């Protein structure tokens, strides 16, 4: 059973996820409104930067109330983004006193995992050592059924922990690229313990061998 600290961290990470959902919806609504009136941001240029917002707020419409609609959508996006940033700051502060914070630092050393992703995973899964095998973890996440010596692996079901499952899928996308011990990865591993760094270095070498073979 999760302790009170883990439950509190899980509330924080899920609240941030809710805020991200509101941000995505607000952005979609703004994009739809702008496109419906024939305005489009140049392809290949990053959205939601200051330049992008300056462009949005420079758009003009035939009717004054359409200008009001545009500004309301822009304000909604900015407010949602501010809430996401606020929840992120709260998570970073809470991490300082969380007993699983050292594990977060170790997970961050892996490719595709930042502090938010690591915190979400541990808030949802708790002490990962409680799983005796990867099979148990996958069953907990909901993509296979295990009963005794029988194992049935199929499509991802709607059962299991969807928050942790989705985060793992997002993190795993980084592994479609060849393994390289980049400066970025070295900086990410700076707070990991010496034991974890050695383990990760060995894992990295194994990944390189697999990539070379394939």
PyMOL commands that set and color helices and strands:
alter all, ss='L'
color gray80, all
select helices_A, chain A and resi 4-36+50-58+64-95+101-108+115-125+128-130+134-141+162-176+183-191+194-213
alter helices_A, ss='H'
color red, helices_A
select strands_A, chain A and resi 144-147+150-153
alter strands_A, ss='S'
color yellow, strands_A
deselect
rebuild
show_as cartoon
